[in-house]
Amino acid sequence: MKATPALKPVWYILLTNWIHLVGFYVALYLTGIVMKLFGLNGAYDTWAWQLLHSLWTIPLLFFVYGLPIIGGFYLVLLFLDFVLFRFFSLKPWTILLLEWCIIVPIFIYWAFLYEYWAWIILSLSFLATQAFRNRWILKNGHDHQRLRTQLPPSYVVQSALTKKPSPAETIIALLPSAVPNR
């Protein structure tokens, strides 16, 4: 499927979401090590189990037990990325932080509901990976101004932070050009 020129920056932004899986993996692995250091793991956990077996049990946790959760997480995240980056003229960090604020309350709710505190660690990992995504998006020149200039004016929702056009400017922008190019 070939993306139109106006969608290329949005596709690039959508493709940066893989970093969340890496962040979740590293966060759970390091959390297991810290818990072992402080003796918070069960008595059956040995250092060999923690250091070696966790390398393959964490992906099993993700893709066997957590597949519906990860699937739902990515569907919501891809939807939010597409809508917010395509139709709103906010800075990338504002959009990424807004996504974090929308998704993280569910993680915190599950942490208290199931008394599984790794959800708090995963929410902090999600914030860290959003910061990495922001750097990549800005590094590759996919900022909000570039996204806005590739969209027709009728598709861009003006935010409260930008100058709103006058009604006459809006009408002129929506009308087809009546003046031939010279």
Helices and strands as residue ranges (DSSP letters): H 8-15, G 16-18, H 19-37, H 47-48, I 49-53, H 54-60, I 61-65, H 67-87, H 92-114, H 118-139, H 144-149, G 153-155, H 167-174
